[in-house]
Amino acid sequence: MKKVTWSLWGRKFDSPLMLASGTAGFGLELMKMGMLDGVAAVVSKATTLAPRDGNPPPRIVETGFGILNSVGLANPGVEYVVDEILPMAAGLPVPLLVNVAGEAREEFAAVVERLETSPVPMAYEVNVSCPNVAEGGKAFGASPEVVESVSRLVAGVSSRPFSVKLTPNEGDITESASAAEEGGAGAVTVSNTFLGMKLDWRTGRPALLRKVGGYSSPALLPLTVARVHLVSEAVNIPVLASGGVSGPEDVLELLAAGAAMVQVGTWLMRRPGAGSELMKGILDLISPGAE
Ligand SMILES: Cc1cc2nc3c(=O)[nH]c(=O)nc-3n(C[C@H](O)[C@H](O)[C@H](O)COP(=O)(O)O)c2cc1C
């Protein structure tokens, strides 16, 4: 049987699946549970310069068709990540992309500079969907000029490829994608969660303490397919799809729309073994009857 492979940045993978940031930690628990089969790479939880407690609870709530989160980039900070977590992640059976976030443009580069001292990451994912605290609190991704400058700053200190993870909430995502490419990004991740809110109509009380959060759900699939299609027509760098995967056909649809690789996030919380389950389904669909 002919072996099927997918490629990114000159590497070949037996699977097109990545685990999306924030839904698999650094992959260590899934590794212990033996649940990284079928996975090409893990994208870590966001890492910032200083440790962050994140937002107070409730910060994850279920909705009818998905979940809303306002975790607030809780993480132990890059020093701890480099000194304590990445040495353990060296034992992962798959490559790791470290997701990077910041409150100011320069913070992204400072985090990457520190990550560069570790041999473990294969690449980075630069999350420009978080608020630009230093410049008024709008997401970095809201302005193509800011996306390009963050990408340029990261490219200036990184020896590794990086993907810029775009927001679907503000501006024209194809312009942000082109700006990331212009700034030196090696890929774009399309996209982060959609702004959402849940409240109790009786009391008017929001379910999340921070009122609004990021919505993720299998229902996002058509929204992601559209954005992956539009972005892949606009740029010449690989597109990593993220949003709405809950079955093997979803992955194949996103690949057909132009994605080089496909991330699975929220579905993993329901099915920790999603990697091997999806991969088996994909292989059954593309080479039926093959062993
Ligand atoms: C609980 C939770 C935490 C997340 N944390 C991050 C994060 O730290 N950085 C990031 O770039 N995306 C984060 N995301 C977004 C996911 O990586 C993914 O892009 C999004 O959930 C859409 O994909 P899905 O429909 O497969 O979940 C988070 C999502 C969830 C549900």
The ligand as a MOL file (V3000), in Angstrom:
LIG
                    3D

  0  0  0     0  0            999 V3000
M  V30 BEGIN CTAB
M  V30 COUNTS 31 33 0 0 0
M  V30 BEGIN ATOM
M  V30 1 C -9.9770 25.8100 26.8590 0
M  V30 2 C -9.2970 26.3810 25.6460 0
M  V30 3 C -8.0670 27.0300 25.7920 0
M  V30 4 C -7.4340 27.5860 24.6700 0
M  V30 5 N -6.2150 28.1960 24.8310 0
M  V30 6 C -5.5680 28.7060 23.7420 0
M  V30 7 C -4.2750 29.2960 23.8780 0
M  V30 8 O -3.6920 29.3470 24.9620 0
M  V30 9 N -3.6810 29.8140 22.7590 0
M  V30 10 C -4.2940 29.7480 21.5240 0
M  V30 11 O -3.7070 30.2140 20.5300 0
M  V30 12 N -5.5070 29.1600 21.3560 0
M  V30 13 C -6.1470 28.6440 22.4390 0
M  V30 14 N -7.3770 28.0370 22.2740 0
M  V30 15 C -8.0010 27.9530 20.9380 0
M  V30 16 C -7.8070 26.5570 20.3270 0
M  V30 17 O -6.4250 26.2720 20.1550 0
M  V30 18 C -8.5240 26.4370 18.9540 0
M  V30 19 O -7.9370 27.3490 18.0510 0
M  V30 20 C -10.0110 26.7270 19.0490 0
M  V30 21 O -10.5670 26.1140 20.1850 0
M  V30 22 C -10.7830 26.2890 17.7870 0
M  V30 23 O -10.5960 24.9270 17.5130 0
M  V30 24 P -11.6140 23.7370 17.9930 0
M  V30 25 O -12.9730 24.0570 17.4520 0
M  V30 26 O -11.0060 22.4970 17.4130 0
M  V30 27 O -11.5870 23.7630 19.4910 0
M  V30 28 C -8.0390 27.4870 23.3930 0
M  V30 29 C -9.2730 26.8230 23.2500 0
M  V30 30 C -9.9020 26.2800 24.3490 0
M  V30 31 C -11.2130 25.5660 24.1620 0
M  V30 END ATOM
M  V30 BEGIN BOND
M  V30 1 1 1 2
M  V30 2 1 2 3
M  V30 3 2 2 30
M  V30 4 2 3 4
M  V30 5 1 4 5
M  V30 6 1 4 28
M  V30 7 2 5 6
M  V30 8 1 6 7
M  V30 9 1 6 13
M  V30 10 2 7 8
M  V30 11 1 7 9
M  V30 12 1 9 10
M  V30 13 2 10 11
M  V30 14 1 10 12
M  V30 15 2 12 13
M  V30 16 1 13 14
M  V30 17 1 14 15
M  V30 18 1 14 28
M  V30 19 1 15 16
M  V30 20 1 16 17
M  V30 21 1 16 18
M  V30 22 1 18 19
M  V30 23 1 18 20
M  V30 24 1 20 21
M  V30 25 1 20 22
M  V30 26 1 22 23
M  V30 27 1 23 24
M  V30 28 2 24 25
M  V30 29 1 24 26
M  V30 30 1 24 27
M  V30 31 2 28 29
M  V30 32 1 29 30
M  V30 33 1 30 31
M  V30 END BOND
M  V30 END CTAB
M  END
